[in-house]
Amino acid sequence: MHIKKVIVAGATGMLGSQIVKELLEQGAEVTAMVRASSNRSALTKMGVKNFVVGDMMDAPSLRQALSAKHCFDAIVASAAGYTRRKKGDNATTDTIGYRNLVDATKEAGIPRFILISILESDKAKSVPHFYNKYLIEKYLTEKKQPFITLRPGAFLDQTPDFIIDKIKKGILPTFLTGTYGIIYTPQLAKYTAMAAVYLPDTELNTSIDIGWEKPVNEDILRAAFASVLKKNIQTKPVIPSFALKYILPIIAKFNDNIHDMYQMIKWIDTGVYISRSPQRQKELFGELPTVEESVRQYCLDRGLIQG
């Protein structure tokens, strides 16, 4: 059996490192694309032996990192942009940087580009960092670069994790007020690795919604945590309603990131941020995760309960 050679852009990030872990477990030969200044120790401990230096805002470095001489079978793109998880990341990573990455992939002849996009991003024109992902989906099509796009909803876990300290005290901090699709990052990492290694070529040039068996809201999540932890849980908004209604819109006029966040919250509250085709995810990746089993896995991973 041919061992798939997969390069991961954004390999040192929260999601990227989990994707690397899943790829290794699924038998892929993984190459991590990192900046020259990146700390590689965690990836090395995982078992990554191959590294290339590349920066998404430096097109020549990408051409060298993705060169055809490496014979990569797939590239996974999970680099941070809007979220600015690491020094050097910024919003242009989601626009110019990703275009540079697509161009270098096409030039190298890599036959599969796995893009981590965003659920219903094509309908989110008012939310810059959501819609930018859709524009990269379009760019892949325009460049005729074979791709598979995964469109996850919100992440249950974040970096930093704003749930863990509060939930120990019986409080579930909530950031969104509406109903929305959701995923736990280890689940998304597993599906991403499968898309890179196992999905047949007949699934190329398509977008796949990724999420749990049903969308959630704060009441559904509260009930799940209460059931798993076997204690009373109360919800508390991260942004108080007064601030959300009156203060955030004013700050948003002067700060692009706050504007983006405010537009995101408003857009999600319209109820559109849910999977329209969960059956397709089920057909390709297996049974959809339930709310309670996902919350249980999160609590196990965080040491809140014992297995």
Protein Blocks (a to p, Z undefined) as FASTA:
>chain_A
ZZdddddehklmmklmmmmmmmmmnopacdddddfklcfklmmmnopabdcdddfklmkl
mmmmmomklopabdcdfbdfklomaghiafklmmmmmmmmmmmmmmnopabdcddddehk
lmmmmlmklmmmmmmmmmmmmnopacddddddddfbdcddfklmmmmnopacdfbfbdcd
dddfklmmmmmmmmmmmmcfklgoiacddddfbdcdfklmmmmmmmmnopacddddfbaf
klmmmmmmmmmmmomklmmmmmmmmmmmnopaccfblmlmmmmnopaddfklmmmmmmmm
nopacZZ
